[in-house]
Amino acid sequence: MALLKTDPPVRLPRAREAFHRYIGSILGLAFCGVTFQDHRGEALNPNAYRLRCRDPRTASDYGLGESVPLAGLDRAPEDPIGDSLAALLDLTIPENAKVPLFSADWIAVDGAAAGSWDYTPDLSGDFAFSYPLPPAEEQASPHTHLVSLLEIILDEVDLLENGEVVHPAAVLTESGFSPLKLRPLAQPHPLAERTENAKAAIRRQPLFSVSQTEPTIPILARHWSLLAPLIRIAKNGERTEMEGFRLRRTSDWVVPSHGHPSEVYEHLARVCNVACSFCYLFGNPDTLAIARAKKSIARDELDTRMAYYRPKERRALFSAQWELNEFLVDPRLPEVMKSLRETTDRPFFFTTNGNPLTPRIVEQLAEVKPVHFVVSTNTVDEPLRQEVMNERPSRTWTALHCLQELRKHEIPFGVSLVATPDFPLEDLTRTIETVSELDPNFIRVNEPGFTRDHPSPMDFDTDVLWGSVIEWTQSMREKTHVPIIAIPSAYEENFFYDDPLAARVIGTIPGSPAAACGLRPGDVIVGVGYLRPTTRSEVVSALMLMKGQVKLRIQRSGQSVELTLDTERLPAYPYTGPYIGKYMVPHGVVTAPSISSGDARGIAQQIEDVGSHHSWLVTSSLMLPAARAFIERSVPEHADGIDFVVATNDYLGGNIRVMDMCTVGDIHAALVRHQESTGRIPDLILVPATGFNAHGRDLVGRHWGDLERAWNIPVRLLGHTTQFVF
């Protein structure tokens, strides 16, 4: 069976065209009998909407008009329940016992309306993306159907009045005044839960798998849960229970994408063949908007995702979020890679524990280069690795010999280690000495992190252990030619050096122009050609621009040094270019990420646009020193008007400190604490974008814009904020 379909290419509608038709119908229906008010009780007159996303500047506005006529449902005139059902049926098909209900009769519970639907089955042969019916959401007070539906719709839609986002707080209907509820910010997305009925979930996709990545589908699910108690369904005259629904047309769910092949092969990584005691996935809360799988992706789902992957058009089938485990355990991997290589020349990038990398698999992957790896070796002590990673001896042998195979086929790789107490520093030293001889691109040393509910004992003092690991890492950099990166890099840069923004070199990739020019770990780059960059981010940008012979000005042990970087020097393995998977290493220079000049422009612009005199800037304890130094250096004119609000990761708990893993609820709690301690209210809240995906959603599927709806203060996402990868 071929993975790529040989049928003529499917004609694809415009991205989310059908969902916009659905939204237009619902809002057109609602606006006929609803008046909006803001939190002050003033009337609002929205005339457009947009789908919520990470950066509103990239979103399109859509005008509001009358209800969009939809075919397929025979219903009584002026029937709001029937109209909303028609809009829903245009996108989805209800199911009973996994059987789609292509035709049925329905009647409202109050007997006021009735109708029927009749649809032609979709015979495309695509995988049926099917979802269970979520439990009905409890209503705190009596609501009309349309008001409740509006509350659901507004989780994914921002309303606009003359180009400006407005936040309705209440509606006035024929039934009276009704406040619009905003789910408490400390609560996760209502569908980010793993409590689905076992019978209903058979071969269905879990709803929480798309509450982050395709929030339009949860809207439809919640709409069905709202309708279910209000209607009775009969098929051939007999009562039928609806248990779930499926998407009607797969082609409606092809969306704009970055075009990288990981949009397909990432779905191969749903299961793992080891159980590391330190794994960060253990102890995750059940409300995390990421699905857990017990088996690999189904063949027909993989085929369908391949069929709709259009890298040249930058379009792909919507993504589902599953835990990323071991990419290489799926036996279809070689076939998938060959098929993907026919459609794109972009590098494949895998993180692996190494034990699936048999000589045969490495040879097959070499045929589809470029391929980059990060191999989680952790230790070269076979019995120790078997014990800590719960791995079979034969797999351990493969994992510890795969690096030689990668080197043999000149497939570049990095090595990953976890500095958990299970792997003493003496053991990590031996491991680095051994793997360095095989010329990895880099070695990354991960500080041990854990959630509140992690099942393995993590009874160490984080600061003591992390500090000792950094000191050991710095000493090891002097003993090997391979860059050694400590993760999170912000811990070292912010707490071990006077200047947390300095363009300090971690190391250079072997075989690169940077390695040949004489750069050393600890060198601080203060000049690139005629440029005088002041942060690591600016150095990286400057190096990417430079061509030919480039003069580098270096501060080394208090002395000024000048080096010449030949950017046109032919690279040698393992250096293959400035991109290694998700990492950028221009000419082989490895530095930690830092806040960029784009962040400074974004902060200044937002403050000036709002006319703010007292802003709050959310950060983490890990980044606070860099944030303070950055504001004082880059936007000194606004420094006196900015308070730093430190958000802590209360949702995951444990010793997790990075801002990227804070939820909207964590940020809200930090803002409340700061308000209570200062007794003041800001006129602008600035939030880094690093913890939000392309849809603007956090780990539990909440949109960052909910902060503005709750606080009734302008909240701006710093869209230029550097996404930290080390």
Solvent accessible surface area in square Angstrom, and as a share of the most:
residue,aa,sasa,rsa
1,M,164,0.73
2,A,67,0.52
3,L,3,0.02
4,L,50,0.25
5,K,78,0.33
6,T,130,0.75
7,D,98,0.51
8,P,114,0.72
9,P,117,0.73
10,V,67,0.39
11,R,190,0.69
12,L,24,0.12
13,P,15,0.09
14,R,185,0.68
15,A,34,0.26
16,R,33,0.12
17,E,57,0.26
18,A,2,0.01
19,F,3,0.01
20,H,28,0.13
21,R,69,0.25
22,Y,0,0.00
23,I,0,0.00
24,G,16,0.16
25,S,4,0.03
26,I,1,0.00
27,L,0,0.00
28,G,3,0.02
29,L,23,0.12
30,A,0,0.00
31,F,56,0.23
32,C,96,0.58
33,G,42,0.40
34,V,19,0.11
35,T,64,0.37
36,F,4,0.02
37,Q,40,0.18
38,D,16,0.08
39,H,91,0.41
40,R,158,0.58
41,G,43,0.42
42,E,98,0.44
43,A,69,0.53
44,L,20,0.10
45,N,102,0.52
46,P,16,0.10
47,N,74,0.38
48,A,15,0.12
49,Y,5,0.02
50,R,28,0.10
51,L,23,0.12
52,R,5,0.02
53,C,24,0.14
54,R,56,0.21
55,D,31,0.16
56,P,51,0.32
57,R,165,0.60
58,T,107,0.62
59,A,28,0.22
60,S,67,0.43
61,D,74,0.38
62,Y,78,0.30
63,G,64,0.62
64,L,39,0.19
65,G,54,0.52
66,E,139,0.62
67,S,43,0.28
68,V,48,0.27
69,P,122,0.77
70,L,22,0.11
71,A,88,0.69
72,G,32,0.31
73,L,14,0.07
74,D,103,0.53
75,R,72,0.26
76,A,41,0.31
77,P,122,0.77
78,E,170,0.76
79,D,9,0.04
80,P,59,0.37
81,I,27,0.14
82,G,0,0.00
83,D,28,0.15
84,S,0,0.00
85,L,0,0.00
86,A,1,0.01
87,A,0,0.00
88,L,0,0.00
89,L,0,0.00
90,D,17,0.09
91,L,1,0.00
92,T,0,0.00
93,I,4,0.02
94,P,1,0.00
95,E,0,0.00
96,N,39,0.20
97,A,58,0.45
98,K,55,0.23
99,V,88,0.51
100,P,24,0.15
101,L,4,0.02
102,F,45,0.19
103,S,43,0.28
104,A,9,0.07
105,D,74,0.38
106,W,5,0.02
107,I,73,0.37
108,A,2,0.02
109,V,67,0.38
110,D,113,0.58
111,G,49,0.47
112,A,84,0.65
113,A,14,0.11
114,A,50,0.39
115,G,18,0.17
116,S,35,0.23
117,W,5,0.02
118,D,105,0.55
119,Y,25,0.09
120,T,110,0.64
121,P,56,0.35
122,D,65,0.34
123,L,158,0.78
124,S,64,0.41
125,G,66,0.63
126,D,27,0.14
127,F,10,0.04
128,A,31,0.24
129,F,5,0.02
130,S,0,0.00
131,Y,1,0.00
132,P,3,0.02
133,L,44,0.22
134,P,10,0.07
135,P,111,0.70
136,A,61,0.47
137,E,58,0.26
138,E,164,0.73
139,Q,77,0.34
140,A,93,0.72
141,S,48,0.31
142,P,131,0.82
143,H,36,0.16
144,T,47,0.27
145,H,23,0.10
146,L,29,0.15
147,V,0,0.00
148,S,5,0.03
149,L,0,0.00
150,L,1,0.00
151,E,27,0.12
152,I,9,0.05
153,I,0,0.00
154,L,13,0.06
155,D,19,0.10
156,E,4,0.02
157,V,0,0.00
158,D,18,0.10
159,L,1,0.01
160,L,0,0.00
161,E,44,0.20
162,N,125,0.64
163,G,48,0.47
164,E,124,0.55
165,V,51,0.29
166,V,22,0.13
167,H,39,0.18
168,P,19,0.12
169,A,35,0.27
170,A,5,0.04
171,V,0,0.00
172,L,82,0.41
173,T,22,0.13
174,E,178,0.80
175,S,92,0.59
176,G,27,0.26
177,F,124,0.52
178,S,15,0.09
179,P,70,0.44
180,L,22,0.11
181,K,84,0.36
182,L,67,0.33
183,R,82,0.30
184,P,77,0.48
185,L,11,0.05
186,A,89,0.69
187,Q,72,0.32
188,P,23,0.14
189,H,1,0.00
190,P,21,0.13
191,L,14,0.07
192,A,0,0.00
193,E,65,0.29
194,R,55,0.20
195,T,110,0.64
196,E,57,0.25
197,N,96,0.49
198,A,85,0.66
199,K,130,0.55
200,A,11,0.09
201,A,32,0.24
202,I,112,0.57
203,R,136,0.50
204,R,18,0.07
205,Q,14,0.06
206,P,19,0.12
207,L,4,0.02
208,F,11,0.05
209,S,0,0.00
210,V,0,0.00
211,S,0,0.00
212,Q,15,0.07
213,T,19,0.11
214,E,1,0.00
215,P,1,0.01
216,T,1,0.00
217,I,0,0.00
218,P,1,0.00
219,I,1,0.01
220,L,0,0.00
221,A,0,0.00
222,R,21,0.08
223,H,0,0.00
224,W,0,0.00
225,S,4,0.02
226,L,28,0.14
227,L,0,0.00
228,A,35,0.27
229,P,76,0.48
230,L,59,0.29
231,I,10,0.05
232,R,101,0.37
233,I,9,0.05
234,A,27,0.21
235,K,71,0.30
236,N,142,0.73
237,G,68,0.65
238,E,128,0.57
239,R,146,0.53
240,T,22,0.13
241,E,106,0.48
242,M,20,0.09
243,E,39,0.17
244,G,0,0.00
245,F,0,0.00
246,R,48,0.17
247,L,14,0.07
248,R,33,0.12
249,R,67,0.24
250,T,13,0.08
251,S,20,0.13
252,D,13,0.07
253,W,3,0.01
254,V,2,0.01
255,V,14,0.08
256,P,85,0.53
257,S,24,0.16
258,H,99,0.44
259,G,1,0.01
260,H,34,0.15
261,P,0,0.00
262,S,24,0.16
263,E,37,0.17
264,V,3,0.01
265,Y,2,0.01
266,E,56,0.25
267,H,6,0.03
268,L,1,0.00
269,A,1,0.00
270,R,11,0.04
271,V,28,0.16
272,C,59,0.35
273,N,35,0.18
274,V,20,0.12
275,A,42,0.33
276,C,18,0.11
277,S,32,0.20
278,F,26,0.11
279,C,29,0.18
280,Y,132,0.50
281,L,21,0.10
282,F,71,0.30
283,G,20,0.19
284,N,17,0.09
285,P,27,0.17
286,D,83,0.43
287,T,36,0.21
288,L,7,0.03
289,A,0,0.00
290,I,26,0.13
291,A,0,0.00
292,R,97,0.36
293,A,27,0.21
294,K,205,0.87
295,K,158,0.67
296,S,37,0.24
297,I,4,0.02
298,A,35,0.27
299,R,78,0.29
300,D,48,0.25
301,E,2,0.01
302,L,0,0.00
303,D,4,0.02
304,T,2,0.01
305,R,5,0.02
306,M,1,0.01
307,A,21,0.16
308,Y,6,0.02
309,Y,10,0.04
310,R,42,0.15
311,P,20,0.12
312,K,188,0.80
313,E,96,0.43
314,R,129,0.47
315,R,44,0.16
316,A,5,0.04
317,L,10,0.05
318,F,1,0.01
319,S,44,0.28
320,A,6,0.05
321,Q,43,0.19
322,W,30,0.10
323,E,19,0.08
324,L,73,0.36
325,N,36,0.18
326,E,4,0.02
327,F,18,0.08
328,L,10,0.05
329,V,41,0.24
330,D,3,0.01
331,P,122,0.77
332,R,34,0.13
333,L,1,0.01
334,P,24,0.15
335,E,68,0.31
336,V,0,0.00
337,M,1,0.01
338,K,101,0.43
339,S,15,0.10
340,L,1,0.00
341,R,50,0.18
342,E,139,0.62
343,T,38,0.22
344,T,15,0.09
345,D,118,0.61
346,R,82,0.30
347,P,50,0.31
348,F,0,0.00
349,F,34,0.14
350,F,1,0.00
351,T,49,0.29
352,T,4,0.02
353,N,11,0.06
354,G,0,0.00
355,N,8,0.04
356,P,19,0.12
357,L,1,0.00
358,T,53,0.31
359,P,74,0.47
360,R,169,0.62
361,I,38,0.19
362,V,0,0.00
363,E,95,0.42
364,Q,36,0.16
365,L,2,0.01
366,A,19,0.15
367,E,114,0.51
368,V,7,0.04
369,K,86,0.36
370,P,56,0.35
371,V,0,0.00
372,H,9,0.04
373,F,0,0.00
374,V,0,0.00
375,V,0,0.00
376,S,26,0.17
377,T,1,0.01
378,N,2,0.01
379,T,0,0.00
380,V,47,0.27
381,D,52,0.27
382,E,61,0.27
383,P,96,0.60
384,L,37,0.19
385,R,0,0.00
386,Q,44,0.20
387,E,132,0.59
388,V,9,0.05
389,M,1,0.00
390,N,94,0.48
391,E,13,0.06
392,R,154,0.56
393,P,89,0.56
394,S,79,0.51
395,R,72,0.26
396,T,0,0.00
397,W,136,0.48
398,T,21,0.12
399,A,0,0.00
400,L,24,0.12
401,H,63,0.28
402,C,1,0.00
403,L,4,0.02
404,Q,79,0.35
405,E,36,0.16
406,L,0,0.00
407,R,79,0.29
408,K,144,0.61
409,H,42,0.19
410,E,92,0.41
411,I,0,0.00
412,P,5,0.03
413,F,1,0.00
414,G,0,0.00
415,V,0,0.00
416,S,4,0.03
417,L,0,0.00
418,V,22,0.12
419,A,3,0.02
420,T,3,0.02
421,P,71,0.45
422,D,64,0.33
423,F,2,0.01
424,P,65,0.41
425,L,50,0.25
426,E,116,0.52
427,D,3,0.02
428,L,0,0.00
429,T,32,0.18
430,R,123,0.45
431,T,0,0.00
432,I,1,0.00
433,E,97,0.44
434,T,65,0.38
435,V,2,0.01
436,S,8,0.05
437,E,143,0.64
438,L,36,0.18
439,D,33,0.17
440,P,0,0.00
441,N,0,0.00
442,F,3,0.01
443,I,0,0.00
444,R,34,0.12
445,V,0,0.00
446,N,30,0.16
447,E,14,0.06
448,P,3,0.02
449,G,29,0.28
450,F,33,0.14
451,T,7,0.04
452,R,136,0.50
453,D,89,0.46
454,H,19,0.08
455,P,96,0.60
456,S,28,0.18
457,P,119,0.75
458,M,31,0.14
459,D,136,0.70
460,F,41,0.17
461,D,86,0.45
462,T,18,0.10
463,D,77,0.40
464,V,106,0.61
465,L,33,0.17
466,W,9,0.03
467,G,12,0.11
468,S,42,0.27
469,V,0,0.00
470,I,0,0.00
471,E,108,0.48
472,W,29,0.10
473,T,0,0.00
474,Q,51,0.23
475,S,50,0.32
476,M,4,0.02
477,R,20,0.07
478,E,131,0.59
479,K,144,0.61
480,T,26,0.15
481,H,103,0.46
482,V,4,0.02
483,P,3,0.02
484,I,0,0.00
485,I,1,0.00
486,A,1,0.01
487,I,31,0.16
488,P,21,0.13
489,S,4,0.03
490,A,7,0.06
491,Y,15,0.06
492,E,4,0.02
493,E,4,0.02
494,N,11,0.06
495,F,101,0.42
496,F,66,0.28
497,Y,61,0.23
498,D,153,0.79
499,D,45,0.24
500,P,11,0.07
501,L,1,0.01
502,A,12,0.09
503,A,3,0.02
504,R,23,0.08
505,V,2,0.01
506,I,6,0.03
507,G,4,0.03
508,T,14,0.08
509,I,0,0.00
510,P,14,0.09
511,G,29,0.28
512,S,1,0.01
513,P,5,0.03
514,A,0,0.00
515,A,41,0.32
516,A,55,0.43
517,C,22,0.13
518,G,33,0.32
519,L,12,0.06
520,R,135,0.49
521,P,43,0.27
522,G,43,0.42
523,D,1,0.01
524,V,30,0.17
525,I,2,0.01
526,V,57,0.33
527,G,0,0.00
528,V,0,0.00
529,G,19,0.19
530,Y,175,0.66
531,L,56,0.28
532,R,150,0.55
533,P,15,0.10
534,T,73,0.43
535,T,3,0.02
536,R,9,0.03
537,S,24,0.16
538,E,50,0.22
539,V,0,0.00
540,V,29,0.17
541,S,63,0.41
542,A,4,0.03
543,L,1,0.00
544,M,62,0.28
545,L,132,0.66
546,M,23,0.10
547,K,159,0.67
548,G,18,0.17
549,Q,123,0.54
550,V,5,0.03
551,K,95,0.40
552,L,0,0.00
553,R,57,0.21
554,I,0,0.00
555,Q,70,0.31
556,R,40,0.15
557,S,114,0.73
558,G,71,0.68
559,Q,122,0.54
560,S,91,0.59
561,V,43,0.25
562,E,103,0.46
563,L,25,0.13
564,T,54,0.31
565,L,0,0.00
566,D,48,0.25
567,T,19,0.11
568,E,126,0.57
569,R,128,0.47
570,L,155,0.77
571,P,73,0.46
572,A,56,0.43
573,Y,37,0.14
574,P,1,0.01
575,Y,14,0.05
576,T,73,0.43
577,G,15,0.14
578,P,47,0.30
579,Y,114,0.43
580,I,2,0.01
581,G,25,0.24
582,K,113,0.48
583,Y,2,0.01
584,M,83,0.37
585,V,3,0.02
586,P,1,0.00
587,H,29,0.13
588,G,0,0.00
589,V,2,0.01
590,V,1,0.00
591,T,13,0.07
592,A,1,0.01
593,P,25,0.16
594,S,3,0.02
595,I,23,0.11
596,S,19,0.12
597,S,42,0.27
598,G,6,0.06
599,D,4,0.02
600,A,11,0.09
601,R,157,0.57
602,G,14,0.13
603,I,5,0.02
604,A,15,0.12
605,Q,98,0.44
606,Q,35,0.15
607,I,8,0.04
608,E,104,0.46
609,D,97,0.50
610,V,48,0.28
611,G,45,0.44
612,S,13,0.09
613,H,164,0.73
614,H,32,0.14
615,S,2,0.01
616,W,1,0.00
617,L,10,0.05
618,V,0,0.00
619,T,8,0.05
620,S,0,0.00
621,S,53,0.34
622,L,4,0.02
623,M,31,0.14
624,L,38,0.19
625,P,40,0.25
626,A,3,0.02
627,A,7,0.06
628,R,112,0.41
629,A,22,0.17
630,F,5,0.02
631,I,3,0.01
632,E,115,0.51
633,R,104,0.38
634,S,43,0.28
635,V,4,0.03
636,P,80,0.50
637,E,122,0.54
638,H,33,0.15
639,A,28,0.22
640,D,153,0.79
641,G,23,0.22
642,I,12,0.06
643,D,26,0.14
644,F,34,0.14
645,V,4,0.02
646,V,49,0.28
647,A,3,0.02
648,T,61,0.35
649,N,10,0.05
650,D,65,0.34
651,Y,42,0.16
652,L,4,0.02
653,G,9,0.08
654,G,44,0.42
655,N,13,0.07
656,I,30,0.15
657,R,65,0.24
658,V,43,0.25
659,M,18,0.08
660,D,40,0.21
661,M,60,0.27
662,C,3,0.02
663,T,6,0.03
664,V,0,0.00
665,G,12,0.12
666,D,6,0.03
667,I,2,0.01
668,H,50,0.22
669,A,34,0.26
670,A,2,0.01
671,L,0,0.00
672,V,47,0.27
673,R,103,0.37
674,H,35,0.16
675,Q,59,0.26
676,E,134,0.60
677,S,90,0.58
678,T,52,0.30
679,G,66,0.63
680,R,116,0.42
681,I,91,0.46
682,P,6,0.04
683,D,49,0.26
684,L,0,0.00
685,I,0,0.00
686,L,0,0.00
687,V,0,0.00
688,P,19,0.12
689,A,0,0.00
690,T,12,0.07
691,G,14,0.13
692,F,10,0.04
693,N,43,0.22
694,A,81,0.62
695,H,35,0.16
696,G,0,0.00
697,R,1,0.00
698,D,1,0.00
699,L,28,0.14
700,V,6,0.03
701,G,0,0.00
702,R,7,0.03
703,H,4,0.02
704,W,20,0.07
705,G,9,0.08
706,D,2,0.01
707,L,0,0.00
708,E,29,0.13
709,R,42,0.15
710,A,41,0.32
711,W,33,0.12
712,N,68,0.35
713,I,17,0.08
714,P,46,0.29
715,V,1,0.00
716,R,77,0.28
717,L,13,0.07
718,L,11,0.06
719,G,28,0.27
720,H,92,0.41
721,T,26,0.15
722,T,33,0.19
723,Q,92,0.41
724,F,49,0.20
725,V,49,0.28
726,F,17,0.07
